[in-house]
Amino acid sequence: MVCKVVLISLFCASLSGVRICPTTGNQYYTPIVPDSSKPVVGMHFQSIDSAFNFYKKYAKLSGFEGRKHTQSSKNGVVIRKYFVCAKEGSATSCAVDTVNDSVGADKKLNDRRRRPSKRTGCKAHIRLALTPKNTYRISHVFEEHNHSFVDEEDYHLLASSRKLTFTEEQLLSDFSEMNIGPVRAFNLMRKIRGGFDKVGVTSTDCKNFKRDINLFIGEFDVDMAVQRLMKKKQFLPNFSCEFYCDEKGALAGLFWADEEMKLNYEVFGDVMSFDATFRTNRYFIHFL
């Protein structure tokens, strides 16, 4: 009875692309994709980039991530190139001396963020070789992975599938101007499009995009605000804007008033409000 169960399990595993090593008991997974999308020995490509694009499509259909690996060159020309699974190898460890405080203070090694590794030592890869016609030929293919694949309904979570389009970046920027954070903006896009898989990115990608924008702006956010207001003063006849800086050149005061504010002032008189919503902002005074 036990032998029958083992044979049935091995038969089902072979149908699903899973092989169980008889000596170690480890499971190995082989992608099940159409033959037209499989890399086979003898395939030719015009360049390494075209071969890598083919390998990325194959990896996405299979449910894993592919990346470029080592290469051999001769006279500045790549003669051999490897594409591997993203889980190839193991994470490089960095020795940190937590006892020596001076090392941690100088190099800030103790502040290093600890992240778990996703690498499993997977051996799946393909090898390209340069031909006499200056094309690249697949000379070796190893398809077996030592990890399971991503399900088809989760393909959109693969890094190769997650990319913000220009329209989405513009939408996140517009949401940011309305004081809507990246996570809330992601939830809005998810509701509008009808699901997580329809957005094409994750909330973390949206937060990373907002972080990159802030790093790009850096210390020039005040300059951008002043330039925007001064441009309005140039093109809007009833718009007023004045500012002054301290002895260090930092913005110390900013005043602006448009046509509606001036009409409100004529009706209601002086109204003063202080805007200190962000800890690094100076106080902005609005006169209505």
Secondary structure, 3 states (H helix, E strand, C coil): CHHHHHHHHHHHHHHCCEEECCCCCCEEECCCCCHHHCCCCCCEECCHHHHHHHHHHHHHHHCCCEEEEEEEEECCEEEEEEEEECCCCCCCCCCCCCCCHHHHHHHCHHHCCCCCCCCCCCCCEEEEEECCCCCEEEEEEECCECCCCCCHHHHHHCCCCCCCCHHHHHHHHHHHHCCCCHHHHHHHHHHHHCCHHHHCCCHHHHHHHHHHHHHHHHHHHHHHHHHHHHHHHHHCCCCEEEEEECCCCCEEEEEEECHHHHHHHHHHCCCEEEECCCCCCCCEEEEC
